[in-house]
């Protein structure tokens, strides 16, 4: 069975359990989620949500609100004003 077939067979209940395991680090029965299980679960949830949910309902969606309509000139000006300064060990 290929990966896409597995994603197609997931139900909303199974996806909710996978999401719970990712969020809490434990499966619904209390067992710990391994790093490998977390990685596979996250990939499966993202793939399933991409097929079945709108962008606003997916994991990781950020609502930019009314500020997303700001002019590109204003955005680039704000980006230019941001400066990262690294501290040297002696400056702390």
SVG drawing of the C-alpha trace seen along z (x, -y; Angstrom):
<svg xmlns="http://www.w3.org/2000/svg" viewBox="-14 -52 49 54">
<polyline fill="none" stroke="black" stroke-width="0.4" points="0.0,0.0 1.4,-3.4 1.4,-6.5 -1.4,-8.3 -3.7,-5.2 -3.0,-5.4 -3.8,-9.1 -7.1,-8.4 -8.2,-5.9 -7.7,-8.2 -11.0,-9.2 -11.5,-12.5 -11.4,-10.5 -8.0,-9.0 -6.6,-12.3 -7.9,-13.8 -6.1,-11.1 -2.9,-11.6 -3.1,-15.4 -3.6,-14.7 -0.5,-12.5 1.5,-15.2 0.3,-17.9 0.6,-16.1 3.4,-13.6 1.1,-10.8 -1.3,-8.5 -4.9,-8.4 -4.1,-5.2 -1.2,-7.0 1.8,-5.6 4.5,-8.0 4.9,-9.1 8.3,-8.4 10.1,-11.0 9.6,-8.8 5.9,-8.4 5.5,-12.2 7.2,-12.8 5.1,-10.3 1.9,-11.5 2.6,-15.1 3.2,-14.3 0.0,-12.3 -2.1,-15.1 -0.7,-17.7 -1.3,-15.6 -4.9,-14.7 -5.7,-18.3 -4.5,-19.6 -7.0,-17.3 -9.9,-17.7 -9.8,-21.1 -9.7,-24.7 -6.5,-26.7 -8.0,-28.5 -8.7,-25.2 -5.3,-23.6 -2.5,-23.1 -0.2,-26.1 -2.5,-28.6 -1.8,-32.2 -4.6,-34.7 -3.0,-37.9 -6.2,-39.8 -6.7,-43.3 -3.0,-44.0 -2.3,-41.6 -3.7,-44.3 -0.9,-46.8 1.0,-48.2 4.1,-46.4 6.1,-49.6 5.1,-49.9 6.1,-46.3 9.4,-46.6 10.2,-49.8 9.4,-48.0 11.6,-45.1 14.5,-47.5 14.2,-49.0 14.7,-45.6 18.3,-45.0 19.7,-41.9 22.5,-42.7 24.6,-39.9 26.2,-40.3 29.8,-39.4 30.7,-37.6 32.4,-40.7 29.3,-42.9 26.9,-41.0"/>
</svg>
